[in-house]
Amino acid sequence: MEEPHEADSFDAFMRARSAGLLRYGYALTGNRHDAADLVQEALVRVGSVWAGVRRKGDPERYIRTTMARLHVSWWRRRRRERLVGSVPDRPYEDSALAQAETRGGVLAALAKLPPRQRAVLVLRYYERYSDEEIAAALAISRGTVRSQAARALDKLRKDWMPPVDRDQPQTLTRRQQ
C-alpha cells in the first residue's frame, strides 16, 4: 500500500483539527482574532516540518505546544498592548466555542487573568499537562508553574465567590477549621 503524500496528510489533519485548535487558541488568548492568528502561525511553522512531526506520533500535541509557546512569545513582546484590527466582512461562528462561552463564564474569567496565568491553567486543565510538561512548554520552572496556577486559581475563586451574607450561618471547610 502506498503512503499518502505528506502535503495531503497535512491538509487532512488541518481540515479535521482546525476547529479544535481554534477553540484551544481562544482559551489561550481570550480573543477570536488572536486565536485564529495563533492557529495560522502554528500551522505554518509545523507545516514546513510536517514529515518529522508526523513521525513523532502525536502531531496535535506538538501543534498545541507550538501554540502555547507562540502565545507566550507574543505576550512577552506586547505585554499590555492591545491590537485591534478592522472588522471582518463576516464573523467566524463556532457553535462549540459559543457554547463554551456561555458555560459559567469560564472563558470570560480566564480572559481577565494575566497571560502567563491563563496559559498555565489552560495547559493544566484543558490539555491535562503535568507541571513538568507545562514548564517545558512555556520555558519556565516547575515552581513558577505552581505559583502561577495558585495565583490564577485564587483570582478565579475571588471573582466567583458569592458575597457573604452576615445573617446566614457559615459552614467551615476543613481548611478553615
C-alpha positions as CSV (number, residue, x, y, z in Angstrom):
1,M,0.0,0.0,0.0
2,E,1.3,3.4,-0.9
3,E,2.0,6.1,1.8
4,P,-0.2,9.2,1.3
5,H,1.7,12.3,0.2
6,E,2.9,14.5,3.1
7,A,1.0,17.6,1.8
8,D,-2.2,15.6,1.6
9,S,-1.7,14.3,5.1
10,F,-1.2,17.8,6.4
11,D,-4.2,19.1,4.6
12,A,-6.4,16.3,6.0
13,F,-5.0,17.0,9.5
14,M,-5.8,20.7,9.2
15,R,-9.3,20.1,8.0
16,A,-10.0,17.6,10.8
17,R,-8.5,19.5,13.7
18,S,-8.6,23.2,12.8
19,A,-11.9,23.9,14.8
20,G,-10.5,22.2,17.9
21,L,-7.2,24.1,17.6
22,L,-9.1,27.3,17.2
23,R,-11.0,26.6,20.4
24,Y,-7.7,25.9,22.2
25,G,-6.3,29.1,20.8
26,Y,-9.3,31.0,22.1
27,A,-8.8,29.5,25.5
28,L,-5.2,30.7,25.5
29,T,-5.8,34.2,24.1
30,G,-9.3,35.1,25.1
31,N,-9.8,36.7,21.6
32,R,-11.1,35.0,18.4
33,H,-8.9,37.0,16.1
34,D,-5.7,36.3,18.1
35,A,-6.8,32.7,18.3
36,A,-7.1,32.5,14.5
37,D,-3.7,34.2,14.1
38,L,-2.2,31.8,16.7
39,V,-3.5,28.7,14.8
40,Q,-2.4,30.0,11.5
41,E,1.2,30.8,12.7
42,A,1.5,27.4,14.4
43,L,0.3,25.5,11.3
44,V,2.6,27.5,9.1
45,R,5.6,26.6,11.3
46,V,4.5,22.9,11.7
47,G,3.6,22.6,8.0
48,S,7.2,23.1,7.0
49,V,8.4,20.2,9.2
50,W,5.3,18.1,8.9
51,A,7.0,14.8,8.0
52,G,9.1,14.9,11.1
53,V,6.2,15.9,13.3
54,R,4.1,13.1,12.0
55,R,6.8,10.5,12.6
56,K,7.0,11.5,16.3
57,G,3.4,10.2,16.6
58,D,1.4,12.9,18.2
59,P,1.1,15.9,15.8
60,E,-1.8,17.6,17.6
61,R,0.1,17.7,20.9
62,Y,3.1,19.1,19.0
63,I,1.0,21.8,17.4
64,R,-0.7,22.7,20.7
65,T,2.7,23.0,22.4
66,T,3.8,25.3,19.5
67,M,0.7,27.4,20.0
68,A,1.4,27.7,23.7
69,R,5.0,28.8,23.1
70,L,3.9,31.3,20.4
71,H,1.3,32.7,22.7
72,V,3.9,33.2,25.5
73,S,6.3,34.8,23.0
74,W,3.6,37.2,21.7
75,W,2.5,38.4,25.2
76,R,6.1,38.8,26.2
77,R,6.6,41.1,23.3
78,R,3.4,43.1,23.6
79,R,2.8,42.9,27.3
80,R,-0.2,45.3,27.7
81,E,-0.6,46.4,24.1
82,R,-4.0,45.5,22.7
83,L,-4.1,45.4,18.9
84,V,-7.4,46.0,17.2
85,G,-7.8,45.2,13.5
86,S,-10.6,46.1,11.2
87,V,-13.9,44.5,11.5
88,P,-14.1,41.4,9.2
89,D,-16.7,41.1,6.5
90,R,-18.5,38.4,8.3
91,P,-17.7,36.9,11.7
92,Y,-16.5,33.4,12.3
93,E,-19.1,31.3,14.1
94,D,-18.1,28.2,16.0
95,S,-21.1,26.6,17.9
96,A,-18.8,24.7,20.3
97,L,-16.9,27.9,21.1
98,A,-20.2,29.8,21.6
99,Q,-21.4,27.1,24.0
100,A,-18.2,27.2,26.0
101,E,-18.5,31.0,26.3
102,T,-21.9,30.7,28.0
103,R,-20.9,28.0,30.5
104,G,-20.5,29.8,33.8
105,G,-18.3,32.5,32.3
106,V,-15.2,30.4,32.5
107,L,-13.6,31.9,29.3
108,A,-14.6,35.4,30.5
109,A,-12.9,34.8,33.8
110,L,-9.8,33.3,32.1
111,A,-9.6,36.4,29.9
112,K,-9.2,38.6,33.0
113,L,-6.1,36.7,34.1
114,P,-2.6,37.7,33.1
115,P,-1.4,35.8,30.0
116,R,1.0,33.5,31.8
117,Q,-1.5,32.5,34.5
118,R,-4.1,31.9,31.8
119,A,-1.7,29.8,29.8
120,V,-0.8,27.7,32.8
121,L,-4.4,27.0,33.7
122,V,-5.3,26.2,30.1
123,L,-2.4,23.7,29.8
124,R,-3.1,22.2,33.2
125,Y,-6.9,21.8,33.0
126,Y,-7.7,21.9,29.3
127,E,-4.7,20.0,28.0
128,R,-4.1,18.0,31.2
129,Y,-0.4,18.6,31.1
130,S,1.7,17.8,34.2
131,D,3.6,20.6,35.9
132,E,6.8,19.4,34.2
133,E,5.2,19.4,30.7
134,I,3.8,22.9,31.3
135,A,7.2,24.1,32.4
136,A,8.8,22.7,29.3
137,A,6.1,24.1,27.0
138,L,6.3,27.6,28.4
139,A,10.1,27.6,29.1
140,I,9.6,28.4,32.8
141,S,10.5,26.5,36.0
142,R,8.2,24.0,37.7
143,G,8.0,26.3,40.7
144,T,6.8,29.1,38.5
145,V,4.1,26.8,37.1
146,R,2.8,26.0,40.5
147,S,2.9,29.6,41.8
148,Q,1.2,31.0,38.6
149,A,-1.5,28.3,38.9
150,A,-2.1,29.0,42.6
151,R,-2.4,32.8,41.9
152,A,-4.7,32.2,39.0
153,L,-7.0,29.9,41.0
154,D,-7.1,32.4,43.8
155,K,-8.2,35.2,41.4
156,L,-10.8,32.9,39.9
157,R,-12.1,32.0,43.3
158,K,-12.4,35.7,44.3
159,D,-14.3,36.5,41.1
160,W,-16.7,33.6,41.6
161,M,-17.3,33.6,45.3
162,P,-20.8,34.9,46.2
163,P,-20.8,37.7,48.7
164,V,-21.0,36.6,52.3
165,D,-24.4,37.1,54.0
166,R,-23.6,38.0,57.6
167,D,-27.1,36.9,58.8
168,Q,-26.7,33.4,57.5
169,P,-24.6,30.9,59.5
170,Q,-21.4,29.9,57.5
171,T,-20.1,26.4,57.2
172,L,-16.4,26.0,57.5
173,T,-14.3,23.9,55.2
174,R,-11.7,21.6,56.6
175,R,-9.0,24.2,55.6
176,Q,-10.7,26.9,57.7
177,Q,-11.3,24.7,60.8
